[in-house]
Every structure is written in structure tokens, then in C-alpha cells.
């Protein structure tokens, strides 16, 4: 349980520093985003935290109309799955200009938005 807590903390700390991290296995060198305490490929717990590039393409999305209390004032909003340049996929809110629609393969970059509780949240923003 301690390993899971450390990995989650590393991910949250990185988001608060405007970056995305993953785990890289010391044995087989596979990278996972978000980071995991154990390598899915070989089962090793020998992992390091590494910064990953915060850009990719939209794979798919859904429009959220019923949200948890922390996001009730944002509905409707778009939750997108983005395939990063390293091949990993990461979910986050897609921030579009009014009237702009999501598109498959839309190129996006990571953005970071201050939340009410002081922590930052990942947002996907279309590349200009």
C-alpha cells in the first residue's frame, strides 16, 4: 500500500508543478502513465518516476452531463482519452473554445488549471 501512496503522490506533485509523470521499469524499461507501483509487463516493483511529454492526440471522448460535486458547475464538459506521443493513454477534461467541437486525432497539449482546493488539475488544450 505504501508504494501505491508514493506513486499517487508523485503524480499529484508533478501535476501541481505543471508536468506529467509516469513510471519506467528498471528491468524491462516499459513506461506507464499514470505511474504504477508495479510493471504490468514484467511484474517488477523496481520502477522510477519519469517526466513524460504532455502532448498527444484525442482518441475518443464523452460529454459529461451529470458530474460529481467538484465539477457540477462545469457541466456539460468533455472528458477525453488522449494518446500521448509515447503511446500511453491518459484521460482528462478537454478544454475547447465556445463553439469548438472535439475531433478524432485532434492534437492537444497538457494544461494545468487551479482548482478550488488549491491543487491543480490536468486539462487538454488543442494545439494552435
C-alpha positions as CSV (number, residue, x, y, z in Angstrom):
1,X,0.0,0.0,0.0
2,X,2.9,2.3,0.8
3,X,4.2,2.0,-2.9
4,X,0.7,3.0,-4.2
5,X,0.6,6.0,-2.0
6,X,4.1,7.1,-3.1
7,X,3.2,6.8,-6.8
8,X,-0.1,8.7,-6.4
9,X,1.8,11.4,-4.5
10,X,4.5,11.7,-7.2
11,X,1.8,12.0,-9.9
12,X,-0.2,14.7,-7.9
13,X,3.0,16.6,-7.1
14,X,4.0,16.6,-10.7
15,X,0.6,18.0,-11.8
16,X,0.9,20.7,-9.2
17,X,4.3,21.6,-10.9
18,X,2.7,21.7,-14.4
19,X,4.1,18.4,-15.7
20,X,3.0,14.8,-16.2
21,X,5.0,11.8,-14.9
22,X,4.8,8.1,-15.5
23,X,6.7,5.1,-14.1
24,X,9.5,3.5,-16.0
25,X,10.5,-0.1,-15.2
26,X,14.2,-0.6,-14.2
27,X,14.0,-4.2,-15.6
28,X,12.2,-4.0,-19.0
29,X,12.1,-0.2,-19.5
30,X,8.4,0.0,-20.2
31,X,6.8,3.3,-19.3
32,X,3.3,3.7,-17.9
33,X,1.2,6.8,-17.5
34,X,-0.2,7.5,-14.9
35,X,2.6,5.8,-12.9
36,X,2.1,2.4,-11.4
37,X,4.0,0.8,-8.5
38,X,4.4,-2.5,-10.4
39,X,5.3,-3.0,-14.0
40,X,2.4,-4.5,-15.9
41,X,4.8,-6.0,-18.5
42,X,7.2,-8.0,-16.2
43,X,5.8,-7.6,-12.7
44,X,8.8,-5.9,-11.3
45,X,8.4,-3.4,-8.5
46,X,11.7,-1.7,-9.4
47,X,10.4,1.4,-11.0
48,X,11.4,5.0,-11.3
49,X,9.3,8.1,-11.8
50,X,10.0,9.9,-15.1
51,X,8.6,13.1,-16.8
52,X,6.7,12.4,-20.0
53,X,5.8,14.7,-22.8
54,X,2.4,16.4,-22.3
55,X,1.1,16.2,-25.8
56,X,-0.8,13.8,-28.0
57,X,-4.0,13.2,-30.0
58,X,-7.6,12.7,-28.9
59,X,-8.6,9.1,-29.3
60,X,-12.2,9.4,-28.1
61,X,-14.3,11.5,-25.8
62,X,-17.7,11.7,-24.0
63,X,-19.8,14.6,-22.8
64,X,-20.5,14.6,-19.1
65,X,-23.9,15.9,-18.1
66,X,-24.1,14.5,-14.6
67,X,-20.9,15.3,-12.6
68,X,-19.6,14.8,-9.1
69,X,-19.9,17.7,-6.7
70,X,-16.4,19.0,-7.5
71,X,-17.4,19.5,-11.2
72,X,-21.1,20.3,-11.0
73,X,-20.5,23.9,-12.1
74,X,-18.7,22.7,-15.2
75,X,-21.4,20.6,-16.8
76,X,-21.6,19.8,-19.6
77,X,-17.9,19.2,-20.1
78,X,-15.9,16.9,-22.3
79,X,-13.8,14.0,-20.9
80,X,-11.2,12.9,-23.5
81,X,-8.8,10.0,-23.8
82,X,-5.5,11.2,-25.2
83,X,-2.8,9.0,-26.7
84,X,0.5,10.6,-25.7
85,X,3.5,10.7,-28.0
86,X,4.9,7.8,-26.1
87,X,1.8,5.6,-26.9
88,X,0.3,5.7,-23.4
89,X,-3.2,7.0,-22.9
90,X,-4.4,9.5,-20.3
91,X,-7.8,10.8,-19.5
92,X,-8.6,14.4,-18.8
93,X,-11.0,17.2,-19.4
94,X,-10.8,18.7,-22.9
95,X,-10.9,22.5,-22.8
96,X,-12.4,23.9,-26.0
97,X,-13.3,27.4,-27.1
98,X,-17.0,28.1,-27.2
99,X,-18.5,26.6,-30.4
100,X,-15.4,24.4,-31.0
101,X,-16.2,20.6,-31.3
102,X,-13.9,17.8,-30.4
103,X,-12.4,15.8,-33.3
104,X,-10.6,12.4,-33.6
105,X,-6.9,12.9,-33.8
106,X,-7.1,16.5,-32.6
107,X,-3.6,17.5,-31.4
108,X,-3.6,18.6,-27.8
109,X,-1.2,19.7,-25.1
110,X,-1.4,19.5,-21.4
111,X,-2.7,22.5,-19.5
112,X,-3.0,22.8,-15.8
113,X,-5.9,24.6,-14.1
114,X,-6.0,25.7,-10.5
115,X,-8.8,24.0,-8.5
116,X,-10.8,25.4,-5.6
117,X,-8.9,23.2,-3.1
118,X,-5.5,24.6,-4.3
119,X,-4.4,21.6,-6.2
120,X,-4.0,21.8,-10.0
121,X,-5.9,19.6,-12.5
122,X,-4.8,18.4,-15.9
123,X,-6.7,19.8,-18.9
124,X,-6.2,19.0,-22.5
125,X,-6.0,22.1,-24.8
126,X,-6.0,22.0,-28.6
127,X,-2.7,22.8,-30.2
128,X,-2.7,26.1,-32.1
